[in-house]
Amino acid sequence: MSSLSAPESRPVDQAGPDPLLVLLDPAARQGDGESVRIARDVLCGGADVKVVLPESPSELDRALARRGRRRPVVIGSDLAVQRALQALHRHRELGVDALGVVPVGRPRSVAAIRALGVPPEPVAAARAVINGSSRKLDLLIDDGGGVVLGGLRIHPYRQGRTSGWRSLWAKLAAAEQATAPAGNPRLRIEADGRLLADVHQPPCRLDITVPAGEGVLELLLRTGGEPRRIRAGSLTVSGRGFGCEADGHPIGPVGARTWTVHAGAWELLLPTG
């Protein structure tokens, strides 16, 4: 993990903005260095800033564990935000500090965090980190420690695929994944312990969203007939192997997984007003 000096940073007094720990996704720096530079300049102009480039989950853990009173800020994609929230969840520190985010990446790679209200432009997003207000948000957390910001899609027969991910964090995660098995595995799906589909029904597709501030997940289940909409607090899916996409990023294949909504689990800094 490397640490970058922050140009034009200035100390803040007790009444000023919180000091910041900026977690810079290496892919953001490589892919759009100009947006990263602009975001850093705005952040450094308004707060005491330390910038680090964690290149693995363990380096991210160490950076967050040693942050002291610095507020964490992510510059990067939805996946970089997922990684930061997962690390905070591992440390049982979700919600301890409001998270700041400056989205940097292709539109699809930052769609989830932008949908939560973070401005797409680096200047506006950085100003929200310094001058914005925090908003409590629900989070979908699975029994493997993964998180979902906005949406989850499950494909029971989606084959393993390669991707052009550039983020080192994403590559490390992808290295742990195997190729999906051939065939069309059937799934058993339960919501709050209630059986919705089992292995004897046709293959289905399942879309899950987390409506803002409602403390539930909303399922759209397709089993060959009319789509069904269900609201629940938890979802369990099991089968011989299935793939899914969390905020557009592939996961799996896995044999079983449970997702649970954690109401108001984290806070995000957003523009005031």
Protein Blocks (a to p, Z undefined) as FASTA:
>chain_A
ZZdddehiacddfklccdddddddfklmmmmmmlmmmmmmmmmmmoccdddddfbfklmm
mmmmmnojaccddeddfklmmmmmmmmmmnopghkaccddddeddfklmmmmmmnopafb
fklmmmmmmmmccddddddddfkopacfkbccddfkbccdddfbfbfklmmmmmmpccdd
edjddddddeehiafbdfkbccddddddddehklpacddddehiacdddddfbdcdddfb
dcddeehiaedjdfbdcddddehkbccdddeZZ
